[in-house]
Amino acid sequence: MTAKNLLVELFVEELPPKALKQMGEAFASALAAALKKEGLAPESATVTAFASPRRLAAHVTEVLAVAPDRPVVQKLMPVAVGLDADGNPTPALLKKLAALGADTRIVPALRRESDGKGETLFYDSLARGVSLAAGLQKALEAALAALPIPKVMSYQLADGWRSVHFVRPAHGLVALHGSEVVPVSVLGLEAGNTTRGHRFEAAADPVVIPDADAYAATLQRQGAVIASFAERRAEIMRQLAAAAAAAGGKPVEDEALLDEVTALVERPNVLIGQFEAEYLAVPQECLILTMKANQKYFPLLDDSVENAGKLTNKFLIVSNIRPADPAAVIGGNERVVRPRLADAKFFFDQDRKKSLESRIPGLAKVVYHNKLGTQGERVQRVAAIARLIADSLGGGELAHKAEQAALLAKADLLTDMVGEFPELQGVMGRYYALHDGLDAEVADAIEDHYKPRFAGDSLPRSLVGTLVALADKLETLVGMFGIGQMPTGDKDPFALRRHALGVIRMLAEGNLDLPLEAMLAAVAEKFSAVEGFQPATAQLADFIYERLAGNLREQGYTAQEVDAVVSQRPQRLGDIPKRLAAVRAFLALPEATALAAANKRVGNILKKVENPVEPVVDNALLEEAAEIALHDALVDVVPLADAAFVTGDYTESLTALAALRGPVDAFFDEVMVNADDPVLRANRLGLLAKLHGAMNQVADLAKLSV
């Protein structure tokens, strides 16, 4: 049977732009998957998704008009149940066959075969292949039901008495198998071969699609629509680059904005607009945000060497129409953006009339959390934590700046600009701090205390900023854990996982000498005035180490390497990269496997002892040559390993242990640890405890044992 390509299009009113790309991909993949499941399309079939503001479509290759018949094997029942002593069918078998629509005449043809428990009756039949009309109807309904629709609406059909539910009212359905219409229906629509083109610029209305393979070309030629989301996006990027070059600038890079404008136009036309240069006195973050968020424009940045990255007074418009004279379109967009920029300038001017410091008392009226108090109370805690951390690192001017920045860090929440654009919190605080004449490090710390905001984000640019960011995230983590608001499953309303990863990055990448659990305990003391707060330091530390382990595995370290280091719960997270490097170097040693296995064995022996074993050895009780040799080796090796450990040379510390392999192997071959004499046994356990301690300073080597 000859296969042909299939095209299905659902023509609708303007779809939600932020969901369009995902909806188009989901529609095509679900439709194709259902056709493959029905046997109407092979697994090798090529699926192409189309999505524009007013249509979802899919093109599937090698689709059959009728699926091939398929052999069906059905297990019926044990022979002893289905047939009587004379070999005649029992009522149970007759009932089963009737339910399957099978005639009793097929009883002699039933296959007998063992199913592992006994002889069983099997019915072999041939299922007729489904027709494309029936299979596509089922596939289309399944694809629409599986769409990731943000919000469903109800609307009435043209007959006036039926209502349907979909993301937007649907007005047309195309289903072509080659050039033949497939008789399917959905959402009250009957399939045909016509669609609608561009709302304003189509050369034909309706647009007749002659063949499934001619869909995209016909729609572009007669309907003035680029149906492919990817092609439309690429065309916008090409036009943006050309227009930016003509205007002497570089468009702001924003993948989400690019996707959104691709979902807003069917035939893009990029135009250049501009605004009055006086607005450039407003911080460019404000202007860029209002143009992107409210108008979907691409602001142009200066690409010259001396002013690289500085906002210009030009912007790029992605229009959906191509008039002969674009002046009216450009002028209209310039008129629309001007009030937005004027609002931003007004907010900026008004905000600067009050200092950040004068806004701090107002934070007492802003609720942070009903159990943790107001933003004012929170700011006081963050400032106290920042000073605490700074004092542990030397104090002085560092502590003063960190405390000052922490007190001011949330003040911009009360400004008009941040009220209008919450995304600018911190950014505006920096601008207003500089306007107030504050130290540049303090101003930078106000902006940077939210960093890192997401995976891969930059860290604060100075130590002052790092301390305030640490204080802010630790206050959130300790506070939320202290009132029982831990993340559960995939729910993390306070972004505690992100805060924990931020703390990890700042401590590790900043190589700060801050013992983790002692710091968490000290932070918890700052919540003493909070009613109902219960310190959860151990639980929070576990949470942070779990995030740390996951983060390290994502960086390419093996689960064994990570487990060996993190299970020791190193308090200085800045040491962890060096510990991991040391573990890798140790694993390259020929002695590594044997020592790791021995360490595991030692650990198991010590675990079985009822009371903790002290690493104390009485030389006078050493009898066997092998235990004397092990003790002598420890006397030589431990000082070397300890000295390297103290200086942070973890690779050297682990490498020194290689000399223990021979004595350790001999000890286990020749010495009975659990001697009958309790004094002798205790001394040998003490020797093993000393060995265990020496081998596990940098990492738990037992975790490296295969």
Stockholm file with secondary structure:
# STOCKHOLM 1.0

chainA/1-706         MTAKNLLVELFVEELPPKALKQMGEAFASALAAALKKEGLAPESATVTAFASPRRLAAHVTEVLAVAPDRPVVQKLMPVAVGLDADGNPTPALLKKLAALGADTRIVPALRRESDGKGETLFYDSLARGVSLAAGLQKALEAALAALPIPKVMSYQLADGWRSVHFVRPAHGLVALHGSEVVPVSVLGLEAGNTTRGHRFEAAADPVVIPDADAYAATLQRQGAVIASFAERRAEIMRQLAAAAAAAGGKPVEDEALLDEVTALVERPNVLIGQFEAEYLAVPQECLILTMKANQKYFPLLDDSVENAGKLTNKFLIVSNIRPADPAAVIGGNERVVRPRLADAKFFFDQDRKKSLESRIPGLAKVVYHNKLGTQGERVQRVAAIARLIADSLGGGELAHKAEQAALLAKADLLTDMVGEFPELQGVMGRYYALHDGLDAEVADAIEDHYKPRFAGDSLPRSLVGTLVALADKLETLVGMFGIGQMPTGDKDPFALRRHALGVIRMLAEGNLDLPLEAMLAAVAEKFSAVEGFQPATAQLADFIYERLAGNLREQGYTAQEVDAVVSQRPQRLGDIPKRLAAVRAFLALPEATALAAANKRVGNILKKVENPVEPVVDNALLEEAAEIALHDALVDVVPLADAAFVTGDYTESLTALAALRGPVDAFFDEVMVNADDPVLRANRLGLLAKLHGAMNQVADLAKLSV
#=GR chainA/1-706 SS CCCEEEEEEEEESCCCHHHHHHHHHHHHHHHHHHHHHTTSSCTTCCEEEEEETTEEEEEEEEECSBCCCEEEEEEEEEHHHHBCTTSCBCHHHHHHHHHTTCCGGGGGGCEEEECSSSEEEEEEEEECCCBHHHHHHHHHHHHHHTCCCSCCEEEECTTSSCEEEESSCEEEEEEEETTEECCCEETTEECBSEECCCTTTCSSSSEECCSGGGHHHHHHHHHCCCCCHHHHHHHHHHHHHHHHHHHTSEECCCHHHHHHHHTTCSSCEEEEEECCGGGGGSCHHHHHHHHHHHHCCEEEECCSSTTTTCEEEEEEEEESCCCSSTHHHHHHHHHHHHHHHHHHHHHHHHHTTSCHHHHGGGGGGSEEETTTEEHHHHHHHHHHHHHHHHHHTTCTHHHHHHHHHHHHTTGGGGSHHHHHCGGGTTHHHHHHHHHTTCCHHHHHHHHHTTCCCSTTCCCCSSHHHHHHHHHHHHHHHHHHHHTTCCCBTTBCTTCHHHHHHHHHHHHHHTTCCCCHHHHHHHHHGGGTTSTTCCCCHHHHHHHHHHHHHHHHHHTTCCHHHHHHHHTTCCSCGGGHHHHHHHHHHHHTSTTHHHHHHHHHHHHHHHHTSSSCCCCCCCGGGCCSHHHHHHHHHHHHHHHHHHHHHHTTCHHHHHHGGGGGHHHHHHHHHHCCSSCSSHHHHHHHHHHHHHHHHHHTSSSCGGGGCC
#=GC SS_cons         CCCEEEEEEEEESCCCHHHHHHHHHHHHHHHHHHHHHTTSSCTTCCEEEEEETTEEEEEEEEECSBCCCEEEEEEEEEHHHHBCTTSCBCHHHHHHHHHTTCCGGGGGGCEEEECSSSEEEEEEEEECCCBHHHHHHHHHHHHHHTCCCSCCEEEECTTSSCEEEESSCEEEEEEEETTEECCCEETTEECBSEECCCTTTCSSSSEECCSGGGHHHHHHHHHCCCCCHHHHHHHHHHHHHHHHHHHTSEECCCHHHHHHHHTTCSSCEEEEEECCGGGGGSCHHHHHHHHHHHHCCEEEECCSSTTTTCEEEEEEEEESCCCSSTHHHHHHHHHHHHHHHHHHHHHHHHHTTSCHHHHGGGGGGSEEETTTEEHHHHHHHHHHHHHHHHHHTTCTHHHHHHHHHHHHTTGGGGSHHHHHCGGGTTHHHHHHHHHTTCCHHHHHHHHHTTCCCSTTCCCCSSHHHHHHHHHHHHHHHHHHHHTTCCCBTTBCTTCHHHHHHHHHHHHHHTTCCCCHHHHHHHHHGGGTTSTTCCCCHHHHHHHHHHHHHHHHHHTTCCHHHHHHHHTTCCSCGGGHHHHHHHHHHHHTSTTHHHHHHHHHHHHHHHHTSSSCCCCCCCGGGCCSHHHHHHHHHHHHHHHHHHHHHHTTCHHHHHHGGGGGHHHHHHHHHHCCSSCSSHHHHHHHHHHHHHHHHHHTSSSCGGGGCC
//
